[in-house]
């Protein structure tokens, strides 16, 4: 019998989530780490792929409900990807399957944003969509860590007019409420509110995802969920990049010594020691806590908090309570598609 993999760190959140939901991974993954999770609470869009798909023109069914302002039709995305492949001489899935990884990587980049930022219900790995699996109690009973970094648009330039246009496209009837919670009277404030609202959105999304999934665990389960936000940027790009996506990985792996070109200081190595200790404890005991570490509580549906990792490790609020309630209302009532507002490159779940 193969030894189950106790951890799985993957930046592609749906891959990690698929392992949790797929019967084929039962007993193989016990302590996954999903970063970033950013999976909205309600689910009403997915992509279904017929198991016998041969021709790229057939077998792909995009299932999505009514689109909201600023949302891109998934069918158009699928059609754009297929057209891109055809221009490169690819006419079938069978042809793609025969290609090497190097040949696939050499293909022209598909249109952005990609079509498949939603679950792919292939009938094999995922026979049901995410919500159906949890509703029927068929998910694998595992503990889980999920989190993200806290910098999203470092150096991003946006005018007040662009900010308000994006807010109206993204939040529709809730745009007025959003702009009251995240007001901007000049371009500098527009950037700051873009950054802050993204930070709040992702923190709250991760928290709601974890509390919802933990609640769906079997009553006999002793497994728990932990969420975090990471705030320490990696030098020398600290001012330019901030604590952007994936920056915590070398600290989790305690592998700073493998990056001699980076001007790390004592603080970096201290953070790496603590971060790697949390992850090592999690791998060994299914609980990140241990001697000498700040207490990291598992998610509590009533706390509205997350664990701040990096600098000043401690439990912190997800956001102000009015902002929490706004995003909770928004995330629980909108499709889990990765949306891009027209004419503005902001992507916020």
Number of C-alpha atoms within 10 A of each C-alpha: 3 6 8 13 14 19 22 19 17 17 16 13 18 21 15 21 20 21 21 25 26 19 17 14 17 16 15 17 20 23 27 24 26 25 25 24 26 26 24 25 23 16 21 16 20 24 21 20 17 14 12 10 15 14 14 17 12 12 14 18 14 20 12 17 12 11 12 16 14 19 17 18 17 22 16 12 19 19 14 17 18 20 18 17 19 13 10 11 11 17 17 17 13 13 12 14 10 10 11 10 10 8 10 13 10 9 13 11 12 15 14 10 13 15 23 16 17 18 21 22 20 18 13 13 15 19 16 21 21 23 16 13 17 19 11 10 14 17 25 23 23 22 23 26 28 22 26 27 26 24 21 22 19 16 12 15 14 20 16 17 14 15 23 19 17 23 21 19 19 23 18 14 13 14 17 15 13 20 16 9 15 16 18 20 10 12 16 15 17 23 21 19 18 24 19 17 20 20 22 19 24 26 31 26 24 30 32 24 21 28 21 16 17 23 13 18 21 15 7 7 12 10 17 23 24 24 28 27 27 22 21 24 23 21 18 12 11 13 12 14 18 21 25 21 18 14 20 24 16 17 21 19 15 20 14 19 11 9 10 8 10 13 11 15 9 8 12 19 16 14 21 22 16 21 23 19 21 20 20 19 15 22 18 12 13 22 23 22 19 16 9 8 14 16 14 21 18 23 22 16 14 7 11 20 21 26 24 23 24 23 14 11 19 16 17 15 16 25 20 12 10 10 19 19 14 16 22 18 12 18 22 15 14 20 25 22 23 19 20 20 19 15 10 13 12 20 14 17 21
